[in-house]
Amino acid sequence: MTGVRGYFHPKTATGAASLIPAPPWHYSGDLLTVEYRTDPARVRELLPEPLGLADEDPGAVALIWADWQSCAAPGLELLDPVRAQYKEAFAVVRCTYRGRTYTRCVYIWVDKDFALARGLHQGYPKKLGSIHQTRPHPYGPAPRIEPGARFGATLAAADRRLAQAVVTLRGPSTTNGFVNSHPMAHHRWLPSVEKGGGLALDELIESGAAAFEGGPPWVGDAALELFEAPTEELARLEVREPIAAYYRQVGVVWDGGRVLESHTSGAG
C-alpha cells in the first residue's frame, strides 16, 4: 500500500506540497535587537509552571526584528526567493528551569506561512503580522554600518501597529545583548480534538542553534514605542527603562531540540 509523504501538512503521494521540509534548517539574517526593562510581574505572568523568573534582571526583555533568508540542506529555496525570504519580530524574556537560565519567546509575528508552521513545530507562539526594518547598504541613502547610522523598525498585526523603533548605532560591541543569549525553553501544546479532552500534546522542550556564525555586533540606542491592540498583549510588557540596542548579521542552523518534560507520553 502506498503511503503519503511529507514532513508537515499537507502530506501527499510525493511530499512536494509539504509546507516545510525536514530539518536541518539554515538561516541567514540581519537582526535589530532592542533590550529594555519592564515590570518583572508582567514577565512572570507569561511563564507557566515549572518555569520561574530569572535570578538577575528578571524584568529584562528583548524585542527583535529579523530579516531572514532560509532554506533546507539542499539550499534550493535560495534560488526561488519567495520560498526563502521572510521577516519576523519577536519578544523574548529570560526564565529558569531546574537551576538553569533559559530564553523564552513569549510573542512572535512572521509574514510567511512556512515560517509560521516551522515555528509552531519548534514551540514558538507564531502569528501572522507585517514586519519591516531598514536594510543597510554601502551605496545610496541606506545606512552604512557605522557610528550614527539610524535604522527604523515597525511591527503590525490585524491592521494595528504594535511596535515601532528607531535604532542609532554608536560603535562596535563585544556582545549582541544578553536576553536572547541562552537556549530556548518552549512549550509545544496541541488541544485534543475531543471536547474537554485537555491537551493531546504537552511538552516543555529545549532547543538552540546546532551551528552559529555571526558578524561583528554593533551597539546603539533605541527609541521604542509599544501600542495597544484589541487582540494583542505586547504592550503589557511596557518599557520602564531602556538598556541598549544592537545590530548584527548572523547565520544559524536549527536541527531539532530535546524534551525536558512531557505530560502526554510519559517522557521527560
Sequence and secondary structure as in RCSB ss.txt:
>XXXX:A:sequence
MTGVRGYFHPKTATGAASLIPAPPWHYSGDLLTVEYRTDPARVRELLPEPLGLADEDPGAVALIWADWQSCAAPG
LELLDPVRAQYKEAFAVVRCTYRGRTYTRCVYIWVDKDFALARGLHQGYPKKLGSIHQTRPHPYGPAPRIEPGAR
FGATLAAADRRLAQAVVTLRGPSTTNGFVNSHPMAHHRWLPSVEKGGGLALDELIESGAAAFEGGPPWVGDAALE
LFEAPTEELARLEVREPIAAYYRQVGVVWDGGRVLESHTSGAG
>XXXX:A:secstr
    B SSSS BSSSTT SS  S EEEEEEEEEEEEE  HHHHHTT  TT EE SSSTTEEEEEEEEEEEEETT 
GGGGSGGGTEEEEEEEEEEEEETTEEEEEEEEEEESSHHHHHHHHHHT  EEE EEEE    SSTTS  SSTT E
EEEEEEETTEEEEEEEEEEEEE S S STT S EEEEEEEE SSTT  EEEEEEEEE  SEEEE   EEEEEEEE
E  BTTB GGGS  SEEEEEEEEEEEEEE  EEEEEESSSS  
